Amino acid sequence: MPEADKEGKDYSLNKKTETEGFFLKGSNSLDWGMKNRLSRIFNPETGRTVMLAIDHGYFQGPTKGLERIDLNILPIAPCADTLMLTRGILRSIVEPSYTKPIVLRASGGPSILKELSNEQIAVDMEDALRLNAAALAVQVFIGGEYETQSVHNMTRLVDQGMRYGMPILAVTAVGTEMKRSARYFRLACRICAELGAHYVKTYYIPKGFESVTASCPVPIVMAGGKKIPEIDALAMAYNAVQQGAAGVDMGRNIFQAESPAAMIQAVGATVHESLPPKQAHEMYLDLKNEK
């Protein structure tokens, strides 16, 4: 038996033990494992994240820019804080040595040929744990034909996530019949948060976005949406974080850019350093020309 050490004497009795709050909005009462996963997704120094979304193929097949994920995405993936994708792509293409956190697309079913709101849970929680996921993403179609079903998909995942320490990202879906207004997004994001989502992905709107982030008690990440000019995408990301978003989840505005590598770095500077759009675009052009 090794010799026992002497009992310690330095208890710093003059210093009160402090209990720090968690840095993410609305997340202080979560378990340690849940907070640890969220701390991998969101940078603890800035409280923000740049998620690279490449899960578009789960309902629309080989999207432009995602035809060859091994050639187009893997080279820029290390520049993202988080990679959002499906388990099929993760297992078949992404090397296990990739250490950035993974957010798995967990809902699915219909293709673009059918009613998209008719989704089901498409990933088992145990498989997500085997894949070492940091969070699961589920689509929620507030106002859609299968609204209640999609909400129940989310709540079932939230229950499982609380059991295993897995955060759930609710993705607010906007169909062709839904009006993109602050009122709609306040409704959709609040419903997701009220029913347990740990953070919410939603779209940016020029008027009233700050009321969306203010009325949602958990972090909001901005969805990139359709491809727009690089300067406009950088301005949208800048405005979103200045108005309360905890980061962005961009796909097409990165991998469909003329230089995806330059774009993801410019987005990162916009989100984490609050680099204004003009300077961020100059950074993008400089990086593109260097390449």
C-alpha positions, 0 to 999 in steps of 0.5 A, a space after each residue: 500500500 502506498 503511504 497516505 499523504 498528510 491531510 491538507 491545511 489550505 482551505 482558503 477560508 477567507 474566500 467564499 466559494 462562488 457558483 458561476 452561471 452558465 454563459 448561454 441564455 436560458 441554459 443554467 439549470 441544465 445538467 452538466 453533460 448538456 452544458 458541456 455539449 452546448 459549450 462545444 457548439 457555442 464558443 464560451 468566449 463569445 457565446 456564439 457559433 458558426 454552424 455549417 449546414 450541409 444536411 440539404 440532401 435529406 429531402 432534396 438530394 445532391 444540392 448544388 455545392 454538395 454534389 461531392 461533400 468529400 471534395 467541397 465540404 471537408 476542406 472547409 469544415 475545420 473553419 466551422 464551429 459546428 457541422 450540421 449533417 445527416 448520419 448517412 453523410 457522417 458515417 460514409 464521408 467524414 473522417 472520425 479524426 474530425 473533432 468539431 461538434 456534430 449536430 445531426 439532422 434527426 427528422 425526415 421522411 418526405 422529399 421535395 416531391 411530397 408535403 414536407 411537413 409530414 416528417 417523423 423522427 428519423 434518428 434513434 437517440 442511441 445511434 446519435 450517442 454512438 455517433 458522439 453527436 453534440 445535438 440533434 436537429 428537428 424541423 418544426 412546421 408551425 402553421 404547416 399541415 402536419 404542425 402538431 406531428 412535427 411539434 410532437 417529434 420535437 417534444 419526444 426528442 426533448 424528453 429523450 435528450 433530457 434523459 441522455 444529456 443531448 441538446 435539441 435544436 428546433 428548426 422553424 420551417 417556413 412553407 410557401 403559405 407562411 408569411 415571413 414576419 416578426 409576428 410569425 417568428 415570435 410565435 414559432 420560436 416561442 412555441 419551440 422554446 416553451 415546449 423544451 427546445 434547447 436552442 432554435 434556428 430561425 430566419 432573419 427578417 429586416 424588421 422586428 428580428 430583435 423582438 424575436 430574439 428578445 421574446 425567445 428564452 433560449 438561444 437563437 441561431 440565424 438560418 442562412 436561407 437561399 443563396 444571396 450575394 456575399 456582401 448581403 449574406 455577411 450583412 444579414 449575419 452581422 445584423 442578426 448577431 447585433 440584434 440578439 442571435 447567438 450565431 448563424 447556421 449557414 449552408 448555401 451562402 457558404 458552400 455556393 459562394 464563389 470561394 467557400 473557404 473565404 466565405 466561411 472565414 469572413 462569416 466567422 469574423 462577422 459572428 465572433 468578432 462583430 466585423 462590420 459587413 464592409 470589412 468582412 466583405 473586404 476580408 472575403 475578397 482578400 482571401 478569395 484572391 489569395 487562393 
